[in-house]
Amino acid sequence: MTNVRFYDYNVLCGKAGEVRGHLVELIERGEKLFVVTLNSQIFLKAEQIPDYREALEHASFHLPDGAGVVWAIKRHCGVDTDRIPGIDTMVYLCKEAVARKWTVYLLGTRPDVIPKTAENLKKQGVNVVGYHHGYFEDQTPAEEIERLRPDLLFVGMGTPRQELWIHQHKHLPFKLAMGVGGSFDVIAGVKKRAPQLFQKLRLEWFYRWLNEPIARARVPVDVAKFFFKVVLDGKNGTCKKVR
């Protein structure tokens, strides 16, 4: 496992199992973690929104979620890493939560979906102590999280809102908080994940775009933008091994 400084972000690289196991060790050690699943869209949004960039820079770690990030780190750092998707990491941590008796709180998605997400996780033995949909305008979720003190906090409100929310509420009593995008919808069964072939080819973004071409119209543009930015920026200062 290697810690890479990719632009201004600390990215954990290596085999997916080793990286996720390291997160578990840190949680057990009592460290408080804010984890970001870095992909090209998150990277580009941070370039455009200073507050979002600041939030990402304060994350404990980034995981190389996007195929473009994996490619860029290999190109400019010479480091091979697995792609480590957020949904797989969430599922892994939930299994660990069952074994280690950790509690879980879910924040995000639609009011009709989040109860299904919680119910499906509970069926697997996960101790979901609370949940709240992502359509709120007050501090109700924060107050509930403060009271329940979950070990794991998963936030599925899309970017940049989910990472900004975690950063703004990092004082809350959790051990790990991570933005998980549309993972709640997949776990609830209202959306399907890309088939294994697309996952192996690192083309999940392409599959999602095919299924929602209007809603995800910017995805191919962002992938191209990220590619050209990384190529044009070159190696100087964009990526280096930390350890």
SVG drawing of the C-alpha trace seen along z (x, -y; Angstrom):
<svg xmlns="http://www.w3.org/2000/svg" viewBox="-41 -29 49 40">
<polyline fill="none" stroke="black" stroke-width="0.4" points="0.0,0.0 1.3,-3.5 0.2,-6.9 0.3,-9.3 0.0,-13.1 -2.1,-13.6 -2.3,-17.4 -3.4,-18.5 -5.1,-15.2 -3.8,-12.3 -4.7,-9.2 -4.4,-5.7 -3.2,-3.3 -2.7,0.4 -4.8,3.5 -8.4,2.8 -8.4,5.3 -5.3,3.8 -6.6,0.3 -9.9,1.1 -8.2,3.2 -6.1,0.2 -9.3,-1.9 -10.6,0.7 -7.3,0.6 -7.4,-3.2 -11.1,-3.1 -10.2,-0.5 -7.2,-2.6 -9.6,-5.5 -8.7,-7.8 -11.5,-10.0 -11.7,-9.7 -13.2,-11.7 -12.9,-9.6 -13.5,-10.9 -13.9,-8.6 -12.0,-10.6 -13.0,-10.5 -12.7,-12.9 -16.0,-14.7 -15.2,-15.4 -11.7,-16.5 -13.0,-19.0 -15.8,-20.3 -13.1,-21.1 -11.2,-23.0 -14.2,-25.2 -15.5,-25.6 -12.9,-26.9 -15.0,-25.8 -15.3,-22.3 -11.6,-22.1 -10.8,-23.2 -13.2,-20.5 -11.5,-17.8 -8.0,-19.0 -9.1,-18.5 -10.2,-14.9 -8.1,-12.2 -7.8,-10.1 -9.0,-9.8 -9.7,-6.5 -9.0,-6.1 -12.6,-5.5 -12.4,-6.8 -10.6,-5.0 -9.2,-8.3 -7.6,-8.8 -6.1,-5.3 -4.7,-6.0 -3.3,-9.5 -1.6,-8.1 0.1,-5.4 1.1,-7.8 2.6,-10.5 3.6,-8.6 4.4,-5.2 2.2,-3.7 -0.2,-0.8 -3.4,-0.8 -6.7,1.0 -9.7,-1.1 -11.6,-1.3 -15.2,-2.2 -17.2,-3.9 -20.1,-1.4 -17.7,1.6 -16.0,-0.2 -19.3,-0.9 -20.4,2.7 -17.1,3.9 -17.3,1.5 -20.9,2.6 -19.8,6.2 -17.0,5.2 -19.7,3.3 -21.6,6.5 -18.5,8.4 -17.2,5.5 -20.6,4.4 -20.2,0.9 -23.3,-1.3 -24.2,-2.9 -26.1,-6.1 -27.3,-6.8 -27.9,-10.3 -29.1,-11.0 -31.2,-10.0 -35.0,-10.4 -37.5,-10.1 -39.0,-7.0 -35.7,-5.3 -33.7,-5.7 -36.0,-3.4 -35.5,-0.6 -31.7,-1.1 -31.8,-0.9 -34.1,2.1 -31.9,4.1 -28.8,3.4 -30.6,4.4 -31.5,7.7 -27.7,8.3 -27.2,7.7 -26.0,4.1 -27.0,2.1 -28.4,-1.0 -29.2,-3.2 -30.7,-6.0 -31.3,-7.4 -32.6,-10.6 -33.3,-11.5 -31.2,-14.1 -33.9,-16.7 -33.6,-18.8 -33.1,-22.5 -32.5,-22.4 -30.1,-20.7 -32.4,-17.7 -29.9,-15.1 -26.9,-16.7 -28.9,-16.8 -29.8,-13.2 -26.3,-12.1 -25.0,-14.0 -27.4,-12.1 -26.9,-8.6 -23.1,-8.8 -22.7,-6.3 -19.4,-4.7 -19.9,-4.9 -21.6,-7.8 -22.4,-7.3 -23.7,-10.4 -25.3,-9.9 -26.3,-13.3 -24.2,-13.6 -21.2,-15.9 -20.3,-18.5 -23.0,-18.5 -22.1,-15.3 -18.4,-16.2 -19.2,-19.8 -21.8,-18.6 -19.3,-16.2 -16.6,-18.9 -19.0,-21.4 -20.1,-18.8 -16.7,-17.1 -17.3,-18.0 -20.0,-15.3 -19.3,-12.1 -18.5,-9.6 -15.4,-7.4 -15.6,-7.4 -17.7,-9.6 -17.7,-9.0 -19.7,-10.3 -21.1,-7.4 -23.0,-9.1 -25.8,-6.9 -24.9,-3.8 -28.1,-4.0 -30.2,-3.7 -28.3,-0.5 -28.5,1.0 -32.3,0.2 -32.7,1.9 -34.2,-1.1 -31.1,-1.3 -28.8,1.3 -25.1,1.2 -23.1,1.6 -22.6,5.2 -19.3,6.9 -17.9,6.4 -18.2,2.7 -16.7,2.7 -13.7,4.8 -13.2,2.5 -13.4,-0.5 -16.4,-1.9 -19.0,-2.2 -19.3,-5.9 -20.1,-5.0 -22.8,-2.5 -24.4,-5.1 -24.3,-7.7 -25.9,-5.2 -28.8,-4.6 -29.3,-8.3 -27.9,-10.3 -29.8,-13.5 -29.1,-13.5 -25.5,-12.6 -24.9,-14.6 -21.7,-16.2 -20.0,-12.9 -18.2,-12.2 -17.2,-15.9 -15.7,-15.7 -13.9,-12.5 -12.3,-14.2 -11.5,-17.4 -9.8,-15.4 -7.7,-13.5 -6.4,-16.6 -5.8,-18.4 -3.7,-15.6 -1.8,-15.3 -1.2,-19.0 -0.2,-19.5 2.5,-16.9 4.4,-15.2 5.8,-18.3 4.2,-18.6 1.0,-16.8 1.9,-13.5 4.4,-12.1 4.8,-9.2 4.5,-10.2 5.3,-6.7"/>
</svg>
